[in-house]
């Protein structure tokens, strides 16, 4: 009996051992981390104040170089960042190395070398095929352990990245669950990263989106020189040419297709090269369809993808139809030259100047967001300037649009207390083309008065110059304002 037992035990142990030559799947959890962020945001309505600190959770992937790849929104406005591994009870402090708010990506590094024991660096893959399976790793809210969910890629398209608000890049849709806390976690296929989970649909269940590898590689290539520059723009706005009659009007043949140049962006790369009325038929020899799409994998994609894969400073070659002639136009791509911040801002304090209780600021999306449902409720003139200053070429001499936010009540400005949300034209006959002009203008009163003129009205606002020094001191003390201006 003793010999029989000894013979059985080795056989049983053999069943538990991996077969020779068979590869075991890597433990992706060793390359996935939880991120805990404490952050604080400024109050754009009362620009000298900060809001209450908040704590939020996210996820990240360890990649080559012992760096943690995550979403920008996971770590934006942070005052303190910690990361935690699945197999380690310790929390480790991390710092932001690079952050890109437009494409919602960031790189972190942990200071403590012990963190890098027993980790796995994950490699980047490619773009997954439609209807192929992917696996999302992360730390969604509702539990403390890593969550692993599977799904299928269902759509590859150009879509809006909600973190920046108003910027669109390549994204991939999947039905793998992406919940709060999943953001920044790796989406894997064949043991390689094919995306970073970053947002979910608010209108449908089980629809999430990932940032694909081409966008990730653009970010990583951009920071190769030690700074992040962002994505270039073509320098022009275009319209589709679905209307066959319009194409005939432009002199296009049946074999020609493209998009119509409608607006040239001042200061953009196309300014001295393209003209309104041009038809862009190809970009770097890739044909552009009348609906603005190009061939991409098994489907079609908006042509902006061909711009997004390039870096600022790289050249682009356009096939253009102008006046019945086909031209080849080549120029260098530049960043977007905006005078109004169209996008959500982070790690930025609002610039302001308070004089006689009047709060002067610059027009920006962050300021408009201080309204509830701002697109419907914000001041109409502010919305017009915000939306159409480029296409209507409004006040090109203004480097920025300075607004009168509101008036802090004081005996020196009693009759002005109801005035708010106005665009400033001049102060003491000095044109206000930037916030710094406000400070300079108030040094030069007209007689014993400060005269403020507002866009769209002929009735000026008047302050008595002799009262301002005492009023500024009184307002600063009464309302506990540490500084009456922040210009940088």
C-alpha positions as CSV (number, residue, x, y, z in Angstrom):
1,X,0.0,0.0,0.0
2,X,2.9,2.4,0.8
3,X,4.2,2.0,-2.8
4,X,0.8,2.7,-4.3
5,X,0.3,5.9,-2.3
6,X,3.8,7.2,-3.3
7,X,3.0,6.5,-6.9
8,X,-0.4,8.4,-6.8
9,X,1.0,11.6,-5.2
10,X,3.4,12.5,-8.0
11,X,0.7,11.8,-10.6
12,X,-1.6,14.2,-8.8
13,X,1.0,16.9,-8.5
14,X,1.6,16.6,-12.2
15,X,-2.0,17.7,-12.9
16,X,-1.3,21.0,-11.1
17,X,1.8,21.8,-13.1
18,X,1.6,23.8,-16.4
19,X,2.3,21.7,-19.5
20,X,5.7,22.1,-21.0
21,X,5.8,24.7,-23.8
22,X,2.4,26.3,-22.9
23,X,2.6,30.1,-22.2
24,X,0.8,31.5,-19.2
25,X,-1.1,34.8,-19.6
26,X,0.7,37.8,-18.0
27,X,-0.9,39.3,-14.9
28,X,-2.2,42.6,-16.2
29,X,-3.2,43.6,-12.7
30,X,0.6,44.1,-12.0
31,X,0.5,46.9,-14.6
32,X,-2.7,48.6,-13.4
33,X,-2.9,51.0,-10.5
34,X,-5.5,52.9,-8.5
35,X,-5.1,56.7,-8.4
36,X,-6.4,58.8,-5.5
37,X,-6.4,62.6,-6.2
38,X,-7.1,65.6,-4.0
39,X,-7.9,68.7,-6.0
40,X,-9.1,72.3,-5.7
41,X,-10.7,74.5,-8.3
42,X,-10.9,78.3,-8.5
43,X,-14.2,80.2,-8.5
44,X,-14.5,82.1,-11.8
45,X,-17.4,84.0,-10.5
46,X,-15.4,85.4,-7.5
47,X,-12.0,85.0,-9.1
48,X,-9.9,85.7,-5.9
49,X,-11.5,82.7,-4.2
50,X,-10.9,78.9,-4.3
51,X,-13.6,76.2,-4.0
52,X,-13.5,73.5,-1.4
53,X,-11.0,70.6,-1.9
54,X,-12.4,67.4,-3.4
55,X,-11.1,63.8,-3.5
56,X,-11.7,61.5,-6.5
57,X,-10.6,58.1,-7.8
58,X,-9.2,56.9,-11.1
59,X,-7.0,54.3,-12.7
60,X,-3.7,54.1,-14.6
61,X,-1.4,51.8,-16.6
62,X,2.3,51.3,-16.0
63,X,4.1,51.7,-19.3
64,X,7.7,51.7,-20.5
65,X,10.1,53.9,-18.5
66,X,8.3,53.2,-15.2
67,X,5.7,55.8,-16.0
68,X,2.0,55.7,-15.3
69,X,-0.3,56.6,-18.2
70,X,-3.7,57.9,-17.2
71,X,-6.3,60.5,-18.1
72,X,-5.7,64.2,-17.6
73,X,-9.1,64.5,-15.8
74,X,-8.0,61.9,-13.3
75,X,-5.2,64.2,-12.0
76,X,-6.2,67.7,-13.1
77,X,-6.1,70.6,-10.6
78,X,-4.4,68.2,-8.1
79,X,-2.8,69.2,-4.9
80,X,-1.9,65.7,-3.9
81,X,-1.8,62.4,-5.8
82,X,-1.4,58.9,-4.5
83,X,-1.3,55.5,-6.3
84,X,-1.8,52.0,-5.1
85,X,-1.1,48.6,-6.6
86,X,-3.4,45.6,-6.3
87,X,-0.9,43.5,-4.5
88,X,0.5,46.1,-2.2
89,X,-1.3,47.7,0.9
90,X,1.0,50.8,0.7
91,X,0.0,54.1,-0.8
92,X,2.7,55.9,-2.8
93,X,2.9,59.6,-3.6
94,X,3.0,60.4,-7.4
95,X,3.7,63.6,-9.4
96,X,2.6,64.7,-12.8
97,X,5.4,64.6,-15.4
98,X,3.3,65.7,-18.4
99,X,-0.4,66.5,-18.8
100,X,-2.4,67.1,-22.0
101,X,-5.9,68.4,-21.4
102,X,-6.9,68.5,-25.1
103,X,-6.5,64.7,-25.5
104,X,-7.2,63.9,-21.9
105,X,-3.9,62.1,-21.2
106,X,-1.2,62.4,-18.5
107,X,2.0,60.7,-17.3
108,X,2.8,60.2,-13.6
109,X,5.9,59.1,-11.8
110,X,6.1,57.7,-8.3
111,X,8.9,59.0,-6.1
112,X,9.4,56.0,-3.9
113,X,11.5,53.3,-5.7
114,X,9.8,50.5,-3.6
115,X,6.6,51.0,-5.8
116,X,8.3,49.5,-8.8
117,X,8.9,46.1,-7.2
118,X,6.8,43.3,-8.7
119,X,5.2,45.5,-11.4
120,X,4.6,44.9,-15.1
121,X,5.2,47.4,-17.8
122,X,2.4,47.2,-20.4
123,X,3.2,47.6,-24.1
124,X,1.1,49.6,-26.6
125,X,-0.7,47.7,-29.4
126,X,-2.7,48.9,-32.4
127,X,-6.2,49.8,-33.3
128,X,-8.6,46.9,-32.6
129,X,-10.8,45.6,-35.3
130,X,-14.5,46.3,-35.1
131,X,-16.5,43.7,-33.2
132,X,-13.3,42.3,-31.6
133,X,-13.1,41.7,-27.9
134,X,-11.3,44.0,-25.5
135,X,-10.8,43.8,-21.7
136,X,-10.9,46.9,-19.4
137,X,-8.9,47.0,-16.2
138,X,-9.5,49.6,-13.5
139,X,-10.8,50.5,-10.1
140,X,-14.4,51.7,-10.5
141,X,-16.3,53.0,-7.5
142,X,-18.1,50.5,-5.4
143,X,-15.2,48.3,-4.4
144,X,-11.5,48.4,-3.4
145,X,-10.2,45.6,-5.7
146,X,-9.4,45.7,-9.3
147,X,-12.3,45.2,-11.8
148,X,-11.9,43.4,-15.1
149,X,-14.7,43.7,-17.7
150,X,-14.9,42.4,-21.2
151,X,-16.6,44.0,-24.2
152,X,-16.7,44.4,-27.9
153,X,-15.5,47.4,-30.0
154,X,-18.5,48.7,-31.8
155,X,-17.5,52.0,-33.4
156,X,-14.4,53.9,-34.4
157,X,-15.0,57.6,-35.1
158,X,-14.0,61.2,-34.4
159,X,-15.8,62.4,-31.3
160,X,-15.7,65.1,-28.6
161,X,-13.4,64.6,-25.6
162,X,-15.6,65.9,-22.8
163,X,-12.7,66.9,-20.5
164,X,-11.5,69.7,-22.8
165,X,-15.0,70.4,-24.0
166,X,-15.1,71.3,-27.7
167,X,-12.2,69.3,-29.0
168,X,-12.7,66.1,-31.1
169,X,-10.2,63.3,-31.8
170,X,-10.2,59.7,-32.7
171,X,-12.1,57.5,-30.2
172,X,-13.3,53.9,-30.0
173,X,-16.7,52.9,-28.6
174,X,-17.0,49.7,-26.6
175,X,-19.7,48.0,-24.5
176,X,-17.2,47.1,-21.8
177,X,-18.4,48.8,-18.6
178,X,-16.6,52.1,-18.0
179,X,-17.8,53.6,-14.7
180,X,-16.5,56.4,-12.4
181,X,-13.0,55.3,-11.3
182,X,-12.3,53.3,-14.4
183,X,-11.0,56.4,-16.2
184,X,-7.3,56.1,-17.0
185,X,-7.3,52.3,-16.9
186,X,-5.9,50.2,-19.7
187,X,-8.1,48.6,-22.3
188,X,-6.3,45.4,-23.4
189,X,-6.2,43.1,-26.4
190,X,-3.7,40.3,-26.9
191,X,-1.9,41.5,-23.7
192,X,-1.3,45.0,-25.2
193,X,-2.8,48.4,-24.5
194,X,-5.3,49.3,-27.3
195,X,-6.8,52.2,-25.5
196,X,-7.2,54.2,-22.3
197,X,-10.8,54.2,-20.8
198,X,-11.9,57.8,-20.4
199,X,-15.6,58.5,-20.7
200,X,-19.0,56.9,-20.9
201,X,-22.2,57.8,-22.7
202,X,-24.7,59.7,-20.5
203,X,-27.6,58.7,-22.7
204,X,-27.1,55.0,-23.0
205,X,-26.1,52.1,-20.7
206,X,-23.0,50.0,-21.3
207,X,-21.5,52.4,-23.8
208,X,-18.0,53.6,-23.0
209,X,-15.2,55.1,-24.9
210,X,-11.4,54.7,-25.0
211,X,-8.6,56.9,-26.3
212,X,-6.9,54.8,-29.0
213,X,-3.2,54.2,-29.5
214,X,-2.6,56.8,-32.3
215,X,-3.7,59.6,-29.9
216,X,-1.6,58.1,-27.1
217,X,1.5,57.8,-29.4
218,X,1.0,61.4,-30.5
219,X,1.1,62.5,-26.9
220,X,4.2,60.4,-26.1
221,X,6.0,61.6,-29.2
222,X,5.1,65.3,-28.5
223,X,6.7,65.2,-25.0
224,X,9.9,63.8,-26.4
225,X,11.5,67.2,-26.3
226,X,10.5,67.7,-22.6
227,X,7.3,69.8,-23.1
228,X,3.8,69.3,-24.4
229,X,2.8,71.4,-27.4
230,X,-0.6,70.0,-28.4
231,X,-2.3,69.2,-31.7
232,X,-2.1,71.3,-34.8
233,X,-5.0,72.7,-36.7
234,X,-5.3,73.0,-40.5
235,X,-6.0,76.8,-40.0
236,X,-9.3,76.9,-41.8
237,X,-13.0,75.9,-41.3
238,X,-14.7,73.8,-44.0
239,X,-18.2,72.8,-45.1
240,X,-19.3,69.6,-46.8
241,X,-20.2,69.6,-50.5
242,X,-23.1,67.1,-50.5
243,X,-25.1,69.4,-52.8
244,X,-24.4,68.4,-56.3
245,X,-25.7,71.7,-57.7
246,X,-23.1,73.6,-55.5
247,X,-20.4,71.3,-56.8
248,X,-21.4,72.1,-60.4
249,X,-21.4,75.8,-59.5
250,X,-17.8,75.5,-58.2
251,X,-16.8,73.8,-61.5
252,X,-16.2,70.3,-60.0
253,X,-16.5,67.3,-62.3
254,X,-18.1,64.0,-61.4
255,X,-14.7,62.5,-60.6
256,X,-13.8,65.3,-58.2
257,X,-14.8,65.5,-54.5
258,X,-13.8,67.6,-51.5
259,X,-14.8,70.1,-48.9
260,X,-15.3,73.9,-49.2
261,X,-13.0,76.3,-47.3
262,X,-15.4,78.7,-45.6
263,X,-13.2,80.6,-43.1
264,X,-9.5,81.2,-42.8
265,X,-8.4,81.4,-39.2
266,X,-6.3,84.6,-38.6
267,X,-2.8,83.6,-37.4
268,X,-3.2,80.0,-38.5
269,X,-1.0,78.0,-40.9
270,X,-3.3,78.4,-43.8
271,X,-3.6,82.2,-43.6
272,X,-1.4,82.9,-46.6
273,X,-2.0,79.7,-48.5
274,X,-5.8,79.0,-48.6
275,X,-8.7,81.2,-49.6
276,X,-12.4,81.1,-48.9
277,X,-14.0,79.2,-51.8
278,X,-11.1,76.8,-52.2
279,X,-12.1,73.1,-52.4
280,X,-9.8,70.8,-50.5
281,X,-9.8,67.5,-52.6
282,X,-6.9,65.7,-50.9
283,X,-4.7,65.8,-47.8
284,X,-1.2,64.3,-48.3
285,X,-2.5,62.5,-51.3
286,X,-5.5,60.9,-49.4
287,X,-8.8,61.7,-51.3
288,X,-11.4,63.7,-49.3
289,X,-15.0,62.8,-50.0
290,X,-17.8,65.4,-50.4
291,X,-19.0,64.7,-46.8
292,X,-15.5,65.3,-45.4
293,X,-14.6,61.7,-44.8
294,X,-11.6,59.6,-45.8
295,X,-11.1,55.8,-46.1
296,X,-10.0,54.3,-42.8
297,X,-9.7,50.6,-42.1
298,X,-13.0,49.0,-43.1
299,X,-15.0,52.2,-42.9
300,X,-14.7,56.0,-43.2
301,X,-13.5,58.7,-40.8
302,X,-13.6,62.5,-40.8
303,X,-10.6,64.0,-42.5
304,X,-9.4,65.8,-39.4
305,X,-7.7,62.5,-38.4
306,X,-5.0,63.3,-41.0
307,X,-4.2,66.5,-39.3
308,X,-4.4,65.1,-35.8
309,X,-1.7,62.4,-36.5
310,X,0.8,65.2,-37.2
311,X,2.8,67.3,-34.8
312,X,2.9,71.1,-34.7
313,X,5.5,72.3,-37.1
314,X,5.1,69.5,-39.5
315,X,4.2,70.2,-43.2
316,X,1.0,69.3,-44.9
317,X,0.2,69.1,-48.6
318,X,-3.3,69.8,-49.9
319,X,-4.8,69.2,-53.3
320,X,-6.9,72.2,-53.9
321,X,-9.4,73.2,-56.6
322,X,-9.3,77.0,-57.1
323,X,-10.9,78.8,-60.0
324,X,-11.2,75.6,-62.0
325,X,-7.5,74.8,-61.6
326,X,-6.0,72.0,-59.4
327,X,-3.2,73.3,-57.2
328,X,-0.8,71.6,-54.8
329,X,-0.4,73.7,-51.7
330,X,2.1,73.0,-48.9
331,X,2.5,74.8,-45.6
332,X,3.5,74.2,-42.0
333,X,0.8,73.3,-39.4
334,X,0.4,75.6,-36.4
335,X,-1.5,75.4,-33.1
336,X,-4.9,77.0,-32.8
337,X,-4.5,80.8,-32.4
338,X,-7.5,81.5,-30.2
339,X,-8.1,84.9,-28.4
340,X,-10.9,83.5,-26.3
341,X,-10.3,80.3,-24.4
342,X,-12.9,78.0,-26.0
343,X,-12.0,75.1,-23.8
344,X,-12.2,74.0,-20.2
345,X,-9.2,75.2,-18.2
346,X,-7.2,73.4,-15.5
347,X,-4.2,74.2,-13.4
348,X,-5.0,77.9,-14.2
349,X,-6.1,80.7,-11.9
350,X,-8.6,83.2,-13.4
351,X,-7.0,86.6,-14.2
352,X,-8.8,89.6,-12.9
353,X,-8.6,93.2,-11.8
354,X,-10.8,94.9,-9.2
355,X,-11.1,98.7,-9.3
356,X,-13.7,100.7,-7.3
357,X,-15.5,97.4,-6.7
358,X,-15.8,96.6,-10.4
359,X,-14.5,93.1,-11.2
360,X,-12.8,93.0,-14.7
361,X,-12.0,89.6,-16.2
362,X,-11.4,88.0,-19.6
363,X,-14.1,86.2,-21.5
364,X,-13.6,82.5,-21.5
365,X,-15.6,79.3,-21.4
366,X,-14.8,78.8,-17.7
367,X,-16.5,82.2,-17.0
368,X,-19.5,81.3,-19.1
369,X,-19.8,78.0,-17.2
370,X,-20.6,80.0,-14.0
371,X,-24.1,80.1,-15.4
372,X,-26.4,77.1,-15.0
373,X,-27.1,75.7,-18.5
374,X,-24.8,78.5,-19.8
375,X,-25.6,78.0,-23.5
376,X,-29.2,79.1,-22.8
377,X,-28.8,81.4,-19.9
378,X,-25.6,83.4,-20.3
379,X,-25.6,87.0,-21.6
380,X,-26.4,87.0,-25.4
381,X,-23.6,89.4,-26.3
382,X,-21.0,87.3,-24.4
383,X,-22.3,84.2,-26.2
384,X,-22.1,85.9,-29.6
385,X,-18.5,87.1,-29.0
386,X,-17.5,83.6,-27.7
387,X,-19.0,81.8,-30.7
388,X,-18.5,84.1,-33.6
389,X,-15.4,86.3,-33.0
390,X,-13.4,84.2,-35.5
391,X,-15.9,83.7,-38.3
392,X,-17.2,87.3,-38.0
393,X,-13.7,88.7,-37.4
394,X,-14.9,90.7,-34.4
395,X,-12.5,93.4,-33.1
396,X,-9.3,91.8,-34.5
397,X,-7.2,94.4,-32.6
398,X,-8.3,92.9,-29.3
399,X,-5.9,90.3,-27.9
400,X,-8.7,89.2,-25.6
401,X,-12.2,90.4,-24.6
402,X,-12.3,92.1,-21.3
403,X,-15.7,91.9,-19.5
404,X,-17.2,93.6,-16.5
405,X,-18.1,90.6,-14.3
406,X,-20.1,92.4,-11.6
407,X,-19.9,95.3,-9.1
408,X,-19.0,94.6,-5.4
409,X,-21.4,97.0,-3.5
410,X,-19.7,100.0,-1.9
411,X,-20.6,103.6,-1.3
412,X,-18.3,104.6,-4.2
413,X,-20.3,102.7,-6.8
414,X,-23.8,102.5,-5.4
415,X,-25.6,103.4,-8.7
416,X,-23.6,100.7,-10.6
417,X,-24.5,97.8,-8.4
418,X,-26.9,96.2,-11.0
419,X,-24.5,96.3,-13.9
420,X,-22.9,93.0,-14.8
421,X,-21.7,90.9,-17.7
422,X,-20.7,93.7,-20.1
423,X,-17.9,93.8,-22.6
424,X,-15.6,96.8,-22.0
425,X,-14.7,99.1,-25.0
426,X,-12.7,101.9,-23.4
427,X,-11.6,103.2,-20.0
428,X,-10.7,106.9,-19.9
429,X,-10.5,106.9,-23.7
430,X,-8.0,104.1,-23.7
431,X,-9.0,101.1,-25.9
432,X,-9.1,98.0,-23.8
433,X,-7.5,95.2,-25.9
434,X,-6.3,93.2,-22.9
435,X,-6.7,92.9,-19.2
436,X,-3.4,94.7,-18.6
437,X,-4.8,97.7,-20.5
438,X,-7.4,98.1,-17.7
439,X,-4.7,98.7,-15.1
440,X,-2.9,101.2,-17.3
441,X,-6.1,103.1,-18.2
442,X,-7.1,103.7,-14.6
443,X,-3.8,105.6,-14.1
444,X,-5.1,108.3,-16.4
445,X,-8.4,109.7,-15.2
446,X,-10.3,112.2,-17.3
447,X,-10.2,115.2,-15.0
448,X,-11.5,113.9,-11.7
449,X,-13.4,111.0,-13.2
450,X,-12.9,107.5,-14.5
451,X,-15.1,107.0,-17.6
452,X,-15.9,103.4,-18.6
453,X,-17.6,102.7,-22.0
454,X,-19.3,99.4,-22.8
455,X,-19.8,97.7,-26.1
456,X,-23.4,98.2,-27.4
457,X,-24.3,101.3,-25.3
458,X,-23.5,105.0,-25.5
459,X,-24.1,105.5,-21.7
460,X,-20.8,105.5,-19.8
461,X,-20.1,104.3,-16.3
462,X,-18.6,107.1,-14.1
463,X,-16.4,106.8,-11.0
464,X,-15.0,109.7,-9.0
465,X,-11.2,109.4,-9.2
466,X,-10.6,111.1,-5.8
467,X,-12.6,108.3,-4.0
468,X,-10.9,105.3,-5.5
469,X,-7.9,104.8,-3.3
470,X,-10.0,104.8,-0.1
471,X,-12.7,102.7,-1.9
472,X,-10.2,100.1,-3.0
473,X,-8.7,99.8,0.6
474,X,-12.2,99.5,2.1
475,X,-13.4,96.9,-0.4
476,X,-10.3,94.8,0.1
477,X,-10.7,94.7,3.8
478,X,-14.5,94.3,4.0
479,X,-14.7,91.5,1.5
480,X,-11.4,89.8,2.6
481,X,-9.8,90.0,-0.9
482,X,-6.1,89.2,-0.6
483,X,-5.2,90.9,-3.9
484,X,-7.2,93.3,-6.1
485,X,-5.5,91.9,-9.2
486,X,-4.0,88.9,-10.8
487,X,-2.7,89.6,-14.3
488,X,-0.6,86.5,-15.0
